[in-house]
Amino acid sequence: MIDPDGYRPNVGIILCREDRSVFWARRVHDRGWQFPQGGINSDETPLEAMYRELREETGLHPQHVNVLGATPGWLRYRLPKRYLRMHQKPLCIGQKQVWFLLHLKGTESDICLNAEGKPEFDDFRWVDFWYPLDNVIAFKRDVYRKALNHLAQLMPA
């Protein structure tokens, strides 16, 4: 689903632990690291999409997490030209995202990167809350900055 402006609706997930570290995952075959994220289907709310993506990408279910908050409205990023699929219509020029901050109330052993068959990540680690700002692919940095700045105030003490 692409909106009239060319953006794909999407959710982003920042999963934290008691020690305030966050889940940071490496994409399969890409070697790039990022937070879990994924598209919103036309029949889903952002919250429903977040729970589906959480399950698909980490194997976690609602009982494993507490939702601490979400960003208000959409945060957008444009894709670099090399990532545009010019042959696809409608053309997707980027993503618009609602970001969720989740607290892991399960254990690390509850995480299963291949729970849904075809994994999107092949490794993960726990990093400092601000670490992703300097380590995510450049075109996502502004959205990460906005999401982290908004959600930092909701981190457990």
N, CA, C and O atoms as a GROMACS GRO file, in nm:
protein
  628
    1MET      N    1   0.085  -0.117   0.000
    1MET     CA    2   0.000   0.000   0.000
    1MET      C    3   0.090   0.124   0.000
    1MET      O    4   0.176   0.140   0.087
    2ILE      N    5   0.070   0.210  -0.098
    2ILE     CA    6   0.145   0.336  -0.110
    2ILE      C    7   0.043   0.450  -0.106
    2ILE      O    8  -0.058   0.445  -0.176
    3ASP      N    9   0.070   0.552  -0.025
    3ASP     CA   10  -0.024   0.664  -0.016
    3ASP      C   11  -0.011   0.753  -0.140
    3ASP      O   12   0.081   0.735  -0.219
    4PRO      N   13  -0.103   0.848  -0.158
    4PRO     CA   14  -0.099   0.934  -0.277
    4PRO      C   15   0.030   1.015  -0.293
    4PRO      O   16   0.062   1.057  -0.404
    5ASP      N   17   0.104   1.038  -0.184
    5ASP     CA   18   0.230   1.111  -0.191
    5ASP      C   19   0.350   1.022  -0.221
    5ASP      O   20   0.462   1.070  -0.235
    6GLY      N   21   0.327   0.890  -0.230
    6GLY     CA   22   0.434   0.796  -0.262
    6GLY      C   23   0.501   0.732  -0.143
    6GLY      O   24   0.607   0.670  -0.157
    7TYR      N   25   0.442   0.744  -0.025
    7TYR     CA   26   0.501   0.686   0.096
    7TYR      C   27   0.427   0.559   0.137
    7TYR      O   28   0.305   0.551   0.131
    8ARG      N   29   0.505   0.460   0.180
    8ARG     CA   30   0.448   0.334   0.228
    8ARG      C   31   0.429   0.345   0.379
    8ARG      O   32   0.526   0.370   0.451
    9PRO      N   33   0.306   0.326   0.430
    9PRO     CA   34   0.283   0.328   0.575
    9PRO      C   35   0.357   0.212   0.641
    9PRO      O   36   0.360   0.100   0.590
   10ASN      N   37   0.417   0.240   0.755
   10ASN     CA   38   0.510   0.148   0.816
   10ASN      C   39   0.512   0.170   0.967
   10ASN      O   40   0.476   0.277   1.015
   11VAL      N   41   0.554   0.069   1.041
   11VAL     CA   42   0.578   0.083   1.184
   11VAL      C   43   0.724   0.053   1.214
   11VAL      O   44   0.787  -0.028   1.145
   12GLY      N   45   0.777   0.118   1.316
   12GLY     CA   46   0.911   0.090   1.365
   12GLY      C   47   0.900   0.049   1.511
   12GLY      O   48   0.812   0.095   1.583
   13ILE      N   49   0.992  -0.039   1.553
   13ILE     CA   50   0.986  -0.094   1.688
   13ILE      C   51   1.119  -0.075   1.759
   13ILE      O   52   1.224  -0.119   1.712
   14ILE      N   53   1.113  -0.008   1.873
   14ILE     CA   54   1.229   0.005   1.961
   14ILE      C   55   1.197  -0.078   2.085
   14ILE      O   56   1.110  -0.042   2.164
   15LEU      N   57   1.268  -0.187   2.100
   15LEU     CA   58   1.246  -0.280   2.210
   15LEU      C   59   1.356  -0.260   2.312
   15LEU      O   60   1.474  -0.270   2.280
   16CYS      N   61   1.318  -0.230   2.437
   16CYS     CA   62   1.418  -0.204   2.540
   16CYS      C   63   1.409  -0.305   2.653
   16CYS      O   64   1.308  -0.373   2.671
   17ARG      N   65   1.519  -0.313   2.728
   17ARG     CA   66   1.526  -0.398   2.847
   17ARG      C   67   1.535  -0.309   2.972
   17ARG      O   68   1.543  -0.186   2.962
   18GLU      N   69   1.534  -0.374   3.087
   18GLU     CA   70   1.545  -0.303   3.215
   18GLU      C   71   1.670  -0.218   3.224
   18GLU      O   72   1.668  -0.111   3.285
   19ASP      N   73   1.780  -0.262   3.164
   19ASP     CA   74   1.906  -0.187   3.172
   19ASP      C   75   1.912  -0.071   3.072
   19ASP      O   76   2.016  -0.007   3.057
   20ARG      N   77   1.800  -0.044   3.005
   20ARG     CA   78   1.782   0.066   2.910
   20ARG      C   79   1.853   0.042   2.776
   20ARG      O   80   1.862   0.133   2.694
   21SER      N   81   1.902  -0.078   2.754
   21SER     CA   82   1.959  -0.110   2.623
   21SER      C   83   1.845  -0.145   2.527
   21SER      O   84   1.735  -0.179   2.571
   22VAL      N   85   1.873  -0.136   2.398
   22VAL     CA   86   1.770  -0.159   2.296
   22VAL      C   87   1.815  -0.269   2.200
   22VAL      O   88   1.934  -0.292   2.178
   23PHE      N   89   1.717  -0.337   2.144
   23PHE     CA   90   1.736  -0.447   2.049
   23PHE      C   91   1.781  -0.390   1.915
   23PHE      O   92   1.716  -0.303   1.858
   24TRP      N   93   1.893  -0.441   1.866
   24TRP     CA   94   1.955  -0.393   1.742
   24TRP      C   95   1.984  -0.516   1.658
   24TRP      O   96   2.055  -0.606   1.704
   25ALA      N   97   1.931  -0.523   1.536
   25ALA     CA   98   1.937  -0.646   1.458
   25ALA      C   99   2.003  -0.627   1.322
   25ALA      O  100   1.994  -0.520   1.261
   26ARG      N  101   2.070  -0.733   1.277
   26ARG     CA  102   2.139  -0.731   1.148
   26ARG      C  103   2.052  -0.798   1.042
   26ARG      O  104   2.006  -0.911   1.060
   27ARG      N  105   2.030  -0.726   0.932
   27ARG     CA  106   1.948  -0.777   0.822
   27ARG      C  107   2.018  -0.893   0.752
   27ARG      O  108   2.139  -0.890   0.730
   28VAL      N  109   1.941  -0.995   0.718
   28VAL     CA  110   1.992  -1.110   0.645
   28VAL      C  111   2.047  -1.063   0.510
   28VAL      O  112   1.985  -0.982   0.442
   29HIS      N  113   2.162  -1.113   0.473
   29HIS     CA  114   2.228  -1.088   0.343
   29HIS      C  115   2.265  -0.942   0.319
   29HIS      O  116   2.315  -0.910   0.212
   30ASP      N  117   2.244  -0.856   0.414
   30ASP     CA  118   2.267  -0.713   0.392
   30ASP      C  119   2.382  -0.660   0.476
   30ASP      O  120   2.457  -0.572   0.433
   31ARG      N  121   2.396  -0.712   0.592
   31ARG     CA  122   2.495  -0.670   0.690
   31ARG      C  123   2.464  -0.535   0.752
   31ARG      O  124   2.540  -0.488   0.837
   32GLY      N  125   2.355  -0.472   0.712
   32GLY     CA  126   2.312  -0.349   0.776
   32GLY      C  127   2.236  -0.380   0.903
   32GLY      O  128   2.167  -0.483   0.911
   33TRP      N  129   2.248  -0.294   1.003
   33TRP     CA  130   2.180  -0.312   1.131
   33TRP      C  131   2.069  -0.208   1.144
   33TRP      O  132   2.082  -0.096   1.096
   34GLN      N  133   1.961  -0.247   1.210
   34GLN     CA  134   1.848  -0.156   1.226
   34GLN      C  135   1.753  -0.207   1.333
   34GLN      O  136   1.768  -0.318   1.385
   35PHE      N  137   1.654  -0.123   1.366
   35PHE     CA  138   1.543  -0.166   1.449
   35PHE      C  139   1.445  -0.244   1.362
   35PHE      O  140   1.441  -0.224   1.241
   36PRO      N  141   1.366  -0.334   1.422
   36PRO     CA  142   1.261  -0.399   1.345
   36PRO      C  143   1.163  -0.295   1.291
   36PRO      O  144   1.133  -0.196   1.357
   37GLN      N  145   1.116  -0.319   1.171
   37GLN     CA  146   1.015  -0.232   1.110
   37GLN      C  147   0.944  -0.308   1.001
   37GLN      O  148   0.994  -0.410   0.953
   38GLY      N  149   0.829  -0.259   0.960
   38GLY     CA  150   0.758  -0.324   0.850
   38GLY      C  151   0.631  -0.252   0.814
   38GLY      O  152   0.583  -0.166   0.887
   39GLY      N  153   0.577  -0.290   0.700
   39GLY     CA  154   0.461  -0.224   0.644
   39GLY      C  155   0.333  -0.248   0.720
   39GLY      O  156   0.318  -0.348   0.791
   40ILE      N  157   0.240  -0.154   0.703
   40ILE     CA  158   0.106  -0.165   0.759
   40ILE      C  159   0.014  -0.210   0.647
   40ILE      O  160   0.006  -0.144   0.544
   41ASN      N  161  -0.055  -0.321   0.668
   41ASN     CA  162  -0.152  -0.366   0.569
   41ASN      C  163  -0.276  -0.278   0.573
   41ASN      O  164  -0.303  -0.213   0.674
   42SER      N  165  -0.350  -0.275   0.463
   42SER     CA  166  -0.466  -0.185   0.453
   42SER      C  167  -0.575  -0.216   0.556
   42SER      O  168  -0.656  -0.128   0.587
   43ASP      N  169  -0.578  -0.337   0.609
   43ASP     CA  170  -0.680  -0.374   0.707
   43ASP      C  171  -0.628  -0.369   0.852
   43ASP      O  172  -0.693  -0.421   0.942
   44GLU      N  173  -0.512  -0.306   0.874
   44GLU     CA  174  -0.452  -0.302   1.007
   44GLU      C  175  -0.441  -0.160   1.061
   44GLU      O  176  -0.426  -0.064   0.985
   45THR      N  177  -0.448  -0.150   1.191
   45THR     CA  178  -0.409  -0.027   1.258
   45THR      C  179  -0.257  -0.032   1.277
   45THR      O  180  -0.198  -0.139   1.266
   46PRO      N  181  -0.193   0.082   1.306
   46PRO     CA  182  -0.049   0.076   1.336
   46PRO      C  183  -0.016  -0.020   1.452
   46PRO      O  184   0.085  -0.090   1.446
   47LEU      N  185  -0.099  -0.023   1.555
   47LEU     CA  186  -0.074  -0.112   1.669
   47LEU      C  187  -0.081  -0.259   1.625
   47LEU      O  188   0.004  -0.339   1.664
   48GLU      N  189  -0.181  -0.294   1.546
   48GLU     CA  190  -0.192  -0.431   1.497
   48GLU      C  191  -0.071  -0.468   1.410
   48GLU      O  192  -0.018  -0.578   1.420
   49ALA      N  193  -0.030  -0.376   1.325
   49ALA     CA  194   0.087  -0.400   1.239
   49ALA      C  195   0.212  -0.417   1.324
   49ALA      O  196   0.296  -0.502   1.294
   50MET      N  197   0.224  -0.338   1.429
   50MET     CA  198   0.342  -0.348   1.516
   50MET      C  199   0.349  -0.487   1.578
   50MET      O  200   0.455  -0.549   1.579
   51TYR      N  201   0.236  -0.537   1.631
   51TYR     CA  202   0.238  -0.670   1.691
   51TYR      C  203   0.269  -0.778   1.588
   51TYR      O  204   0.339  -0.875   1.619
   52ARG      N  205   0.218  -0.765   1.467
   52ARG     CA  206   0.246  -0.862   1.361
   52ARG      C  207   0.395  -0.860   1.326
   52ARG      O  208   0.460  -0.964   1.317
   53GLU      N  209   0.449  -0.739   1.305
   53GLU     CA  210   0.591  -0.727   1.271
   53GLU      C  211   0.679  -0.776   1.385
   53GLU      O  212   0.781  -0.840   1.361
   54LEU      N  213   0.642  -0.747   1.508
   54LEU     CA  214   0.716  -0.795   1.624
   54LEU      C  215   0.725  -0.947   1.621
   54LEU      O  216   0.833  -1.004   1.641
   55ARG      N  217   0.613  -1.012   1.596
   55ARG     CA  218   0.610  -1.159   1.590
   55ARG      C  219   0.693  -1.211   1.473
   55ARG      O  220   0.773  -1.303   1.489
   56GLU      N  221   0.674  -1.150   1.355
   56GLU     CA  222   0.745  -1.196   1.236
   56GLU      C  223   0.896  -1.180   1.246
   56GLU      O  224   0.971  -1.267   1.203
   57GLU      N  225   0.941  -1.069   1.304
   57GLU     CA  226   1.084  -1.037   1.302
   57GLU      C  227   1.160  -1.080   1.428
   57GLU      O  228   1.282  -1.098   1.423
   58THR      N  229   1.089  -1.097   1.540
   58THR     CA  230   1.158  -1.134   1.664
   58THR      C  231   1.101  -1.259   1.730
   58THR      O  232   1.162  -1.313   1.822
   59GLY      N  233   0.985  -1.306   1.686
   59GLY     CA  234   0.920  -1.420   1.749
   59GLY      C  235   0.847  -1.384   1.878
   59GLY      O  236   0.788  -1.472   1.941
   60LEU      N  237   0.850  -1.257   1.916
   60LEU     CA  238   0.784  -1.214   2.040
   60LEU      C  239   0.635  -1.191   2.017
   60LEU      O  240   0.592  -1.151   1.909
   61HIS      N  241   0.557  -1.217   2.121
   61HIS     CA  242   0.412  -1.199   2.119
   61HIS      C  243   0.373  -1.089   2.218
   61HIS      O  244   0.456  -1.047   2.298
   62PRO      N  245   0.248  -1.043   2.212
   62PRO     CA  246   0.206  -0.934   2.303
   62PRO      C  247   0.236  -0.961   2.451
   62PRO      O  248   0.268  -0.867   2.524
   63GLN      N  249   0.226  -1.084   2.494
   63GLN     CA  250   0.252  -1.114   2.635
   63GLN      C  251   0.399  -1.097   2.674
   63GLN      O  252   0.432  -1.095   2.793
   64HIS      N  253   0.488  -1.086   2.576
   64HIS     CA  254   0.630  -1.069   2.603
   64HIS      C  255   0.672  -0.923   2.621
   64HIS      O  256   0.786  -0.896   2.660
   65VAL      N  257   0.582  -0.829   2.591
   65VAL     CA  258   0.619  -0.688   2.591
   65VAL      C  259   0.512  -0.601   2.655
   65VAL      O  260   0.395  -0.640   2.664
   66ASN      N  261   0.554  -0.484   2.700
   66ASN     CA  262   0.463  -0.376   2.738
   66ASN      C  263   0.484  -0.263   2.640
   66ASN      O  264   0.598  -0.227   2.610
   67VAL      N  265   0.376  -0.205   2.589
   67VAL     CA  266   0.388  -0.087   2.502
   67VAL      C  267   0.402   0.035   2.592
   67VAL      O  268   0.313   0.064   2.672
   68LEU      N  269   0.514   0.106   2.579
   68LEU     CA  270   0.539   0.224   2.661
   68LEU      C  271   0.492   0.352   2.594
   68LEU      O  272   0.467   0.452   2.661
   69GLY      N  273   0.480   0.350   2.461
   69GLY     CA  274   0.434   0.469   2.391
   69GLY      C  275   0.461   0.459   2.242
   69GLY      O  276   0.519   0.362   2.193
   70ALA      N  277   0.417   0.563   2.172
   70ALA     CA  278   0.434   0.571   2.027
   70ALA      C  279   0.455   0.716   1.987
   70ALA      O  280   0.418   0.809   2.060
   71THR      N  281   0.515   0.735   1.871
   71THR     CA  282   0.531   0.871   1.820
   71THR      C  283   0.395   0.920   1.770
   71THR      O  284   0.316   0.841   1.718
   72PRO      N  285   0.368   1.049   1.785
   72PRO     CA  286   0.242   1.102   1.734
   72PRO      C  287   0.256   1.130   1.584
   72PRO      O  288   0.354   1.190   1.541
   73GLY      N  289   0.159   1.088   1.507
   73GLY     CA  290   0.164   1.116   1.364
   73GLY      C  291   0.272   1.036   1.293
   73GLY      O  292   0.330   0.944   1.350
   74TRP      N  293   0.299   1.074   1.169
   74TRP     CA  294   0.393   1.003   1.084
   74TRP      C  295   0.530   1.069   1.083
   74TRP      O  296   0.541   1.192   1.080
   75LEU      N  297   0.634   0.987   1.086
   75LEU     CA  298   0.770   1.032   1.062
   75LEU      C  299   0.808   0.977   0.925
   75LEU      O  300   0.792   0.857   0.901
   76ARG      N  301   0.859   1.062   0.836
   76ARG     CA  302   0.887   1.020   0.699
   76ARG      C  303   1.035   1.020   0.666
   76ARG      O  304   1.112   1.101   0.717
   77TYR      N  305   1.072   0.927   0.578
   77TYR     CA  306   1.203   0.934   0.515
   77TYR      C  307   1.189   0.896   0.368
   77TYR      O  308   1.106   0.814   0.330
   78ARG      N  309   1.273   0.959   0.288
   78ARG     CA  310   1.277   0.929   0.144
   78ARG      C  311   1.386   0.827   0.118
   78ARG      O  312   1.490   0.826   0.184
   79LEU      N  313   1.360   0.742   0.022
   79LEU     CA  314   1.460   0.644  -0.020
   79LEU      C  315   1.558   0.708  -0.117
   79LEU      O  316   1.517   0.790  -0.200
   80PRO      N  317   1.685   0.673  -0.110
   80PRO     CA  318   1.780   0.719  -0.212
   80PRO      C  319   1.738   0.664  -0.349
   80PRO      O  320   1.675   0.559  -0.357
   81LYS      N  321   1.774   0.734  -0.454
   81LYS     CA  322   1.734   0.694  -0.589
   81LYS      C  323   1.771   0.550  -0.621
   81LYS      O  324   1.697   0.482  -0.692
   82ARG      N  325   1.884   0.503  -0.571
   82ARG     CA  326   1.927   0.367  -0.603
   82ARG      C  327   1.832   0.261  -0.547
   82ARG      O  328   1.834   0.146  -0.592
   83TYR      N  329   1.748   0.297  -0.448
   83TYR     CA  330   1.653   0.202  -0.390
   83TYR      C  331   1.513   0.212  -0.451
   83TYR      O  332   1.426   0.130  -0.421
   84LEU      N  333   1.491   0.311  -0.535
   84LEU     CA  334   1.359   0.327  -0.597
   84LEU      C  335   1.337   0.218  -0.702
   84LEU      O  336   1.426   0.189  -0.781
   85ARG      N  337   1.220   0.161  -0.701
   85ARG     CA  338   1.183   0.060  -0.800
   85ARG      C  339   1.096   0.128  -0.905
   85ARG      O  340   0.973   0.127  -0.898
   86MET      N  341   1.164   0.187  -1.001
   86MET     CA  342   1.098   0.272  -1.100
   86MET      C  343   0.994   0.198  -1.183
   86MET      O  344   0.901   0.260  -1.235
   87HIS      N  345   1.007   0.067  -1.196
   87HIS     CA  346   0.913  -0.012  -1.277
   87HIS      C  347   0.783  -0.044  -1.203
   87HIS      O  348   0.686  -0.087  -1.265
   88GLN      N  349   0.780  -0.023  -1.072
   88GLN     CA  350   0.660  -0.055  -0.994
   88GLN      C  351   0.569   0.067  -0.986
   88GLN      O  352   0.615   0.179  -0.965
   89LYS      N  353   0.442   0.043  -1.001
   89LYS     CA  354   0.341   0.148  -0.989
   89LYS      C  355   0.241   0.107  -0.883
   89LYS      O  356   0.196  -0.007  -0.885
   90PRO      N  357   0.204   0.194  -0.791
   90PRO     CA  358   0.256   0.328  -0.778
   90PRO      C  359   0.400   0.327  -0.725
   90PRO      O  360   0.441   0.234  -0.655
   91LEU      N  361   0.473   0.430  -0.759
   91LEU     CA  362   0.612   0.442  -0.718
   91LEU      C  363   0.619   0.475  -0.569
   91LEU      O  364   0.555   0.569  -0.522
   92CYS      N  365   0.698   0.397  -0.495
   92CYS     CA  366   0.722   0.423  -0.353
   92CYS      C  367   0.849   0.506  -0.342
   92CYS      O  368   0.957   0.460  -0.380
   93ILE      N  369   0.835   0.629  -0.290
   93ILE     CA  370   0.952   0.717  -0.276
   93ILE      C  371   1.011   0.714  -0.135
   93ILE      O  372   1.118   0.770  -0.110
   94GLY      N  373   0.940   0.648  -0.042
   94GLY     CA  374   0.988   0.643   0.095
   94GLY      C  375   0.888   0.578   0.188
   94GLY      O  376   0.792   0.516   0.144
   95GLN      N  377   0.912   0.594   0.317
   95GLN     CA  378   0.824   0.536   0.416
   95GLN      C  379   0.777   0.643   0.513
   95GLN      O  380   0.850   0.737   0.546
   96LYS      N  381   0.654   0.626   0.559
   96LYS     CA  382   0.603   0.707   0.669
   96LYS      C  383   0.575   0.610   0.782
   96LYS      O  384   0.510   0.507   0.763
   97GLN      N  385   0.625   0.645   0.900
   97GLN     CA  386   0.627   0.549   1.010
   97GLN      C  387   0.568   0.604   1.139
   97GLN      O  388   0.580   0.722   1.170
   98VAL      N  389   0.505   0.514   1.213
   98VAL     CA  390   0.473   0.534   1.353
   98VAL      C  391   0.569   0.444   1.429
   98VAL      O  392   0.578   0.324   1.400
   99TRP      N  393   0.641   0.501   1.525
   99TRP     CA  394   0.739   0.427   1.604
   99TRP      C  395   0.682   0.393   1.741
   99TRP      O  396   0.618   0.476   1.805
  100PHE      N  397   0.707   0.270   1.785
  100PHE     CA  398   0.661   0.222   1.914
  100PHE      C  399   0.781   0.190   2.002
  100PHE      O  400   0.881   0.135   1.956
  101LEU      N  401   0.770   0.226   2.130
  101LEU     CA  402   0.869   0.187   2.230
  101LEU      C  403   0.807   0.075   2.311
  101LEU      O  404   0.700   0.091   2.370
  102LEU      N  405   0.875  -0.039   2.314
  102LEU     CA  406   0.828  -0.156   2.388
  102LEU      C  407   0.929  -0.193   2.495
  102LEU      O  408   1.049  -0.175   2.478
  103HIS      N  409   0.878  -0.245   2.604
  103HIS     CA  410   0.964  -0.295   2.711
  103HIS      C  411   0.952  -0.447   2.713
  103HIS      O  412   0.841  -0.501   2.722
  104LEU      N  413   1.065  -0.516   2.704
  104LEU     CA  414   1.065  -0.662   2.708
  104LEU      C  415   1.037  -0.709   2.849
  104LEU      O  416   1.114  -0.682   2.941
  105LYS      N  417   0.924  -0.778   2.866
  105LYS     CA  418   0.896  -0.834   2.998
  105LYS      C  419   0.920  -0.985   2.999
  105LYS      O  420   0.918  -1.048   3.104
  106GLY      N  421   0.941  -1.042   2.881
  106GLY     CA  422   0.982  -1.181   2.871
  106GLY      C  423   1.134  -1.188   2.891
  106GLY      O  424   1.193  -1.100   2.953
  107THR      N  425   1.194  -1.292   2.838
  107THR     CA  426   1.338  -1.307   2.848
  107THR      C  427   1.398  -1.310   2.708
  107THR      O  428   1.328  -1.326   2.608
  108GLU      N  429   1.529  -1.295   2.702
  108GLU     CA  430   1.597  -1.299   2.573
  108GLU      C  431   1.573  -1.432   2.503
  108GLU      O  432   1.573  -1.438   2.380
  109SER      N  433   1.554  -1.540   2.578
  109SER     CA  434   1.529  -1.671   2.517
  109SER      C  435   1.395  -1.677   2.446
  109SER      O  436   1.371  -1.770   2.368
  110ASP      N  437   1.306  -1.581   2.469
  110ASP     CA  438   1.179  -1.574   2.397
  110ASP      C  439   1.198  -1.524   2.253
  110ASP      O  440   1.110  -1.542   2.169
  111ILE      N  441   1.311  -1.461   2.227
  111ILE     CA  442   1.337  -1.406   2.094
  111ILE      C  443   1.378  -1.519   2.000
  111ILE      O  444   1.466  -1.600   2.031
  112CYS      N  445   1.313  -1.522   1.884
  112CYS     CA  446   1.343  -1.623   1.783
  112CYS      C  447   1.337  -1.554   1.646
  112CYS      O  448   1.228  -1.522   1.598
  113LEU      N  449   1.452  -1.532   1.585
  113LEU     CA  450   1.458  -1.456   1.460
  113LEU      C  451   1.399  -1.530   1.341
  113LEU      O  452   1.368  -1.468   1.240
  114ASN      N  453   1.383  -1.661   1.351
  114ASN     CA  454   1.325  -1.736   1.239
  114ASN      C  455   1.191  -1.800   1.275
  114ASN      O  456   1.157  -1.906   1.222
  115ALA      N  457   1.117  -1.739   1.364
  115ALA     CA  458   0.989  -1.792   1.409
  115ALA      C  459   0.887  -1.803   1.296
  115ALA      O  460   0.800  -1.890   1.300
  116GLU      N  461   0.896  -1.717   1.197
  116GLU     CA  462   0.798  -1.714   1.089
  116GLU      C  463   0.850  -1.778   0.960
  116GLU      O  464   0.791  -1.760   0.854
  117GLY      N  465   0.960  -1.852   0.968
  117GLY     CA  466   1.009  -1.921   0.849
  117GLY      C  467   1.121  -1.850   0.777
  117GLY      O  468   1.235  -1.897   0.778
  118LYS      N  469   1.092  -1.737   0.714
  118LYS     CA  470   1.193  -1.664   0.638
  118LYS      C  471   1.238  -1.542   0.720
  118LYS      O  472   1.171  -1.439   0.719
  119PRO      N  473   1.350  -1.554   0.790
  119PRO     CA  474   1.393  -1.444   0.879
  119PRO      C  475   1.439  -1.320   0.802
  119PRO      O  476   1.494  -1.330   0.692
  120GLU      N  477   1.415  -1.205   0.863
  120GLU     CA  478   1.465  -1.078   0.810
  120GLU      C  479   1.598  -1.041   0.874
  120GLU      O  480   1.675  -0.962   0.819
  121PHE      N  481   1.624  -1.098   0.992
  121PHE     CA  482   1.747  -1.072   1.066
  121PHE      C  483   1.820  -1.202   1.091
  121PHE      O  484   1.758  -1.307   1.108
  122ASP      N  485   1.954  -1.195   1.094
  122ASP     CA  486   2.031  -1.316   1.125
  122ASP      C  487   2.111  -1.303   1.254
  122ASP      O  488   2.177  -1.398   1.296
  123ASP      N  489   2.105  -1.187   1.317
  123ASP     CA  490   2.176  -1.168   1.444
  123ASP      C  491   2.116  -1.046   1.514
  123ASP      O  492   2.053  -0.962   1.451
  124PHE      N  493   2.136  -1.039   1.644
  124PHE     CA  494   2.094  -0.921   1.719
  124PHE      C  495   2.186  -0.903   1.838
  124PHE      O  496   2.258  -0.994   1.879
  125ARG      N  497   2.181  -0.784   1.893
  125ARG     CA  498   2.253  -0.753   2.016
  125ARG      C  499   2.178  -0.640   2.086
  125ARG      O  500   2.089  -0.577   2.029
  126TRP      N  501   2.217  -0.616   2.210
  126TRP     CA  502   2.159  -0.508   2.288
  126TRP      C  503   2.260  -0.395   2.292
  126TRP      O  504   2.377  -0.415   2.326
  127VAL      N  505   2.214  -0.275   2.257
  127VAL     CA  506   2.304  -0.160   2.249
  127VAL      C  507   2.246  -0.043   2.329
  127VAL      O  508   2.129  -0.043   2.367
  128ASP      N  509   2.332   0.056   2.353
  128ASP     CA  510   2.289   0.179   2.419
  128ASP      C  511   2.176   0.245   2.338
  128ASP      O  512   2.175   0.237   2.216
  129PHE      N  513   2.084   0.307   2.407
  129PHE     CA  514   1.966   0.370   2.344
  129PHE      C  515   2.003   0.460   2.226
  129PHE      O  516   1.934   0.459   2.124
  130TRP      N  517   2.111   0.537   2.237
  130TRP     CA  518   2.148   0.633   2.133
  130TRP      C  519   2.241   0.575   2.026
  130TRP      O  520   2.266   0.640   1.924
  131TYR      N  521   2.292   0.456   2.047
  131TYR     CA  522   2.386   0.393   1.953
  131TYR      C  523   2.335   0.391   1.809
  131TYR      O  524   2.413   0.419   1.718
  132PRO      N  525   2.209   0.360   1.785
  132PRO     CA  526   2.161   0.353   1.646
  132PRO      C  527   2.177   0.482   1.565
  132PRO      O  528   2.188   0.476   1.442
  133LEU      N  529   2.178   0.596   1.630
  133LEU     CA  530   2.190   0.722   1.554
  133LEU      C  531   2.316   0.726   1.469
  133LEU      O  532   2.314   0.781   1.359
  134ASP      N  533   2.424   0.671   1.517
  134ASP     CA  534   2.550   0.673   1.442
  134ASP      C  535   2.573   0.547   1.361
  134ASP      O  536   2.672   0.536   1.289
  135ASN      N  537   2.482   0.450   1.372
  135ASN     CA  538   2.509   0.320   1.312
  135ASN      C  539   2.402   0.268   1.218
  135ASN      O  540   2.416   0.159   1.163
  136VAL      N  541   2.296   0.343   1.199
  136VAL     CA  542   2.194   0.304   1.100
  136VAL      C  543   2.233   0.365   0.965
  136VAL      O  544   2.309   0.462   0.960
  137ILE      N  545   2.182   0.309   0.859
  137ILE     CA  546   2.209   0.362   0.726
  137ILE      C  547   2.171   0.510   0.722
  137ILE      O  548   2.072   0.551   0.782
  138ALA      N  549   2.249   0.589   0.652
  138ALA     CA  550   2.239   0.736   0.658
  138ALA      C  551   2.100   0.790   0.628
  138ALA      O  552   2.056   0.885   0.694
  139PHE      N  553   2.029   0.735   0.531
  139PHE     CA  554   1.900   0.795   0.493
  139PHE      C  555   1.791   0.775   0.599
  139PHE      O  556   1.685   0.837   0.590
  140LYS      N  557   1.815   0.689   0.698
  140LYS     CA  558   1.717   0.669   0.806
  140LYS      C  559   1.751   0.749   0.932
  140LYS      O  560   1.673   0.750   1.026
  141ARG      N  561   1.866   0.814   0.935
  141ARG     CA  562   1.914   0.878   1.059
  141ARG      C  563   1.819   0.985   1.113
  141ARG      O  564   1.797   0.992   1.234
  142ASP      N  565   1.763   1.066   1.027
  142ASP     CA  566   1.676   1.173   1.075
  142ASP      C  567   1.550   1.116   1.141
  142ASP      O  568   1.506   1.165   1.245
  143VAL      N  569   1.493   1.012   1.082
  143VAL     CA  570   1.374   0.949   1.141
  143VAL      C  571   1.411   0.883   1.273
  143VAL      O  572   1.336   0.893   1.370
  144TYR      N  573   1.525   0.816   1.279
  144TYR     CA  574   1.568   0.755   1.403
  144TYR      C  575   1.587   0.862   1.511
  144TYR      O  576   1.546   0.843   1.626
  145ARG      N  577   1.648   0.973   1.474
  145ARG     CA  578   1.670   1.081   1.571
  145ARG      C  579   1.535   1.131   1.626
  145ARG      O  580   1.520   1.147   1.747
  146LYS      N  581   1.440   1.155   1.538
  146LYS     CA  582   1.309   1.204   1.582
  146LYS      C  583   1.239   1.102   1.671
  146LYS      O  584   1.184   1.137   1.774
  147ALA      N  585   1.242   0.976   1.631
  147ALA     CA  586   1.175   0.872   1.710
  147ALA      C  587   1.242   0.856   1.847
  147ALA      O  588   1.174   0.853   1.949
  148LEU      N  589   1.373   0.847   1.849
  148LEU     CA  590   1.444   0.831   1.976
  148LEU      C  591   1.425   0.952   2.067
  148LEU      O  592   1.405   0.937   2.187
  149ASN      N  593   1.433   1.071   2.010
  149ASN     CA  594   1.413   1.191   2.092
  149ASN      C  595   1.274   1.194   2.155
  149ASN      O  596   1.260   1.229   2.272
  150HIS      N  597   1.173   1.156   2.078
  150HIS     CA  598   1.036   1.156   2.132
  150HIS      C  599   1.019   1.048   2.238
  150HIS      O  600   0.957   1.071   2.342
  151LEU      N  601   1.073   0.929   2.211
  151LEU     CA  602   1.046   0.816   2.299
  151LEU      C  603   1.140   0.806   2.418
  151LEU      O  604   1.113   0.730   2.511
  152ALA      N  605   1.251   0.880   2.418
  152ALA     CA  606   1.347   0.874   2.528
  152ALA      C  607   1.283   0.903   2.662
  152ALA      O  608   1.318   0.842   2.763
  153GLN      N  609   1.191   0.996   2.664
  153GLN     CA  610   1.126   1.034   2.790
  153GLN      C  611   1.040   0.921   2.849
  153GLN      O  612   1.003   0.927   2.966
  154LEU      N  613   1.010   0.820   2.768
  154LEU     CA  614   0.925   0.709   2.814
  154LEU      C  615   1.005   0.587   2.858
  154LEU      O  616   0.948   0.487   2.902
  155MET      N  617   1.139   0.596   2.845
  155MET     CA  618   1.224   0.483   2.884
  155MET      C  619   1.211   0.457   3.034
  155MET      O  620   1.200   0.551   3.113
  156PRO      N  621   1.213   0.330   3.074
  156PRO     CA  622   1.208   0.299   3.218
  156PRO      C  623   1.327   0.361   3.290
  156PRO      O  624   1.438   0.368   3.235
  157ALA      N  625   1.303   0.405   3.412
  157ALA     CA  626   1.410   0.468   3.491
  157ALA      C  627   1.510   0.367   3.542
  157ALA      O  628   1.606   0.403   3.609
   0.00000   0.00000   0.00000
